[in-house]
Amino acid sequence: MANFLRTRIGGGADFIEAVFKYRAIFNGAQIEGHAFFKPATFEGEADFVSARIGGNAEFHKAVFGDQSIFNGAQIEGAAFFKSVTFQGEANFVRTRIGGNAEYTEAVFKGQAIFNSAQIEEDAFFNPATFEGKADFAKAWIGGDTGFTKAVFKDRASFNGAQIEGSAFFNTATFEGEANFVSARIGSTAEFTKAVFKDRVSFNRSQIEEAAFFDPATFEGEANFASARIGGNADFTKAVFKDRASFRGARIGMDTFFHGAKFAKDVSFLNASVTTVFWGHPETRFQGKVDLRGCIYARISPTSIWEKLMDRLGPYDRQPFSQLEETFRQAGEGRLANDVYYNRRRRESALIPKRNIAALIGDLFLRGLTGYGVRLYRLLIAIALVLVVGTFFFQNEGAVDPLKETLLSPAVESQVNTDVRPSLIWREAFWVSLNLFLPIDIPAGGEWKPSSQIIWGISSTTFAILLTLSGWILIPVGVAGISGMLKR
């Protein structure tokens, strides 16, 4: 056993190529200068608990054959663990490193614990291999952090970790669960081509600038609930093979889902974004899309709205209202009306079949007015009614002159005491319009319906039906124009 318990060395310490076959104890040791352990071999436990190194600590290509404990150690300069192999548990709990921490190409065969560790400058784990659990919970890193091409074969936890600079996890592989709950990244977060083979959670995480997952693969459930991203969020061509949740997420700038694929349900419940880009190529949805309470300023391309609404589930009116308002503010009135019509069609399917009155009313409004946004249908119906009325009153004997009415010369020429009157189409139209409108007009007022049977119905009865249709269609039209039919 090598025992340096609370030893104080006023200068540097050189253990280059040293071999410690049994337990090595540097507990509480103080080395005022640099410490060199490259490439040292520790076959037994290595105990650096509460040790202090005044300069750099270099463990380049060192091998730790058993447990290595740096719990509470302080390294005032940089720490170099490049190409180091940790056969047992590596414990850096509450370790403080005053400069950079370099673990490039390090292999952690046991559990790696950096819980509450403090690294004043940059930390490099690109690439590093974690065969056991990797625990960076509540770690603090003052600069950038690199895990490019890192492999996590077990659970990886960054719960509550704080990275003041950027975090790079490009092409990293997470074979176990990945936990970034409440983590904070002070600049950008890059997960380009990262692979998450199990569940991943960014619940309540904060990324101050942009986040890049373009593309990333999520084979397990992906949870971004209540995440905060200050810049853009890029999920271009990302693949979500299980459920995905962006519930309550806040994204300060644009969000990109170009060519992304959601194989199962995805939730944007109460999420808030600026502009959402769904293509080109368009995002693919194979499950339900929950947009309840989701707020955004613009979507692109606008053509994707029908696909989104078709996948909407569970149903709620708010996603339609949000989309309609977004289109109206963008000057896309026609699209806004289409969204409203689609919403009313969805709601009509929810009317209970036993509610006959509601079903009839819904069918009437949809067929004649398109729920107030397709009023051309009402104009067509009114025109058809007037055309039928015109043809009807052109028939001989369909009308009689009003008594004590002075007929105009043009009308008087049509009247014969022996023959029932037959009107020209223009006069027949005015008679039809006069009866149809809820108010009296001078035109057509010189005639009244007769009692003669035409087309199997008396002219008087036909006139009553024509008047009733006017009393129905005209108020409906006024209500449609004023917007009263929309709700």
HELIX and SHEET records of a PDB file:
HELIX    1   1 THR A  302  ILE A  304  5                                   3    
HELIX    2   2 TRP A  305  ASP A  310  1                                   6    
HELIX    3   3 ARG A  317  GLN A  329  1                                  13    
HELIX    4   4 GLY A  333  SER A  348  1                                  16    
HELIX    5   5 ILE A  356  THR A  369  1                                  14    
HELIX    6   6 TYR A  376  PHE A  393  1                                  18    
HELIX    7   7 PRO A  409  GLU A  412  1                                   4    
HELIX    8   8 TRP A  425  PHE A  436  1                                  12    
HELIX    9   9 SER A  459  SER A  482  1                                  24    
SHEET    1   A14 ALA A   2  ASN A   3  0                                        
SHEET    2   A14 ALA A  24  ILE A  25  1                                        
SHEET    3   A14 ALA A  46  ASP A  47  1                                        
SHEET    4   A14 SER A  68  ILE A  69  1                                        
SHEET    5   A14 ALA A  90  ASN A  91  1                                        
SHEET    6   A14 ALA A 112  ILE A 113  1                                        
SHEET    7   A14 ALA A 134  ASP A 135  1                                        
SHEET    8   A14 ALA A 156  SER A 157  1                                        
SHEET    9   A14 ALA A 178  ASN A 179  1                                        
SHEET   10   A14 VAL A 200  SER A 201  1                                        
SHEET   11   A14 ALA A 222  ASN A 223  1                                        
SHEET   12   A14 ALA A 244  SER A 245  1                                        
SHEET   13   A14 VAL A 266  SER A 267  1                                        
SHEET   14   A14 VAL A 289  ASP A 290  1                                        
SHEET    1   B12 ARG A   8  ILE A   9  0                                        
SHEET    2   B12 GLN A  30  ILE A  31  1                                        
SHEET    3   B12 ARG A  52  ILE A  53  1                                        
SHEET    4   B12 GLN A  74  ILE A  75  1                                        
SHEET    5   B12 ARG A  96  ILE A  97  1                                        
SHEET    6   B12 GLN A 118  ILE A 119  1                                        
SHEET    7   B12 TRP A 140  ILE A 141  1                                        
SHEET    8   B12 GLN A 162  ILE A 163  1                                        
SHEET    9   B12 ARG A 184  ILE A 185  1                                        
SHEET   10   B12 GLN A 206  ILE A 207  1                                        
SHEET   11   B12 ARG A 228  ILE A 229  1                                        
SHEET   12   B12 ARG A 250  ILE A 251  1                                        
SHEET    1   C14 ALA A  13  ASP A  14  0                                        
SHEET    2   C14 ALA A  35  PHE A  36  1                                        
SHEET    3   C14 ALA A  57  GLU A  58  1                                        
SHEET    4   C14 ALA A  79  PHE A  80  1                                        
SHEET    5   C14 ALA A 101  GLU A 102  1                                        
SHEET    6   C14 ALA A 123  PHE A 124  1                                        
SHEET    7   C14 THR A 145  GLY A 146  1                                        
SHEET    8   C14 ALA A 167  PHE A 168  1                                        
SHEET    9   C14 ALA A 189  GLU A 190  1                                        
SHEET   10   C14 ALA A 211  PHE A 212  1                                        
SHEET   11   C14 ALA A 233  ASP A 234  1                                        
SHEET   12   C14 THR A 255  PHE A 256  1                                        
SHEET   13   C14 THR A 275  PHE A 277  1                                        
SHEET   14   C14 ARG A 298  SER A 300  1                                        
SHEET    1   D13 VAL A  19  PHE A  20  0                                        
SHEET    2   D13 THR A  41  PHE A  42  1                                        
SHEET    3   D13 VAL A  63  PHE A  64  1                                        
SHEET    4   D13 THR A  85  PHE A  86  1                                        
SHEET    5   D13 VAL A 107  PHE A 108  1                                        
SHEET    6   D13 THR A 129  PHE A 130  1                                        
SHEET    7   D13 VAL A 151  PHE A 152  1                                        
SHEET    8   D13 THR A 173  PHE A 174  1                                        
SHEET    9   D13 VAL A 195  PHE A 196  1                                        
SHEET   10   D13 THR A 217  PHE A 218  1                                        
SHEET   11   D13 VAL A 239  PHE A 240  1                                        
SHEET   12   D13 LYS A 261  PHE A 262  1                                        
SHEET   13   D13 ARG A 284  PHE A 285  1                                        
SHEET    1   E 2 VAL A 399  PRO A 401  0                                        
SHEET    2   E 2 TRP A 447  PRO A 449 -1                                        
SHEET    1   F 2 ILE A 453  ILE A 454  0                                        
SHEET    2   F 2 ILE A 457  SER A 458 -1                                        
END                                                                             
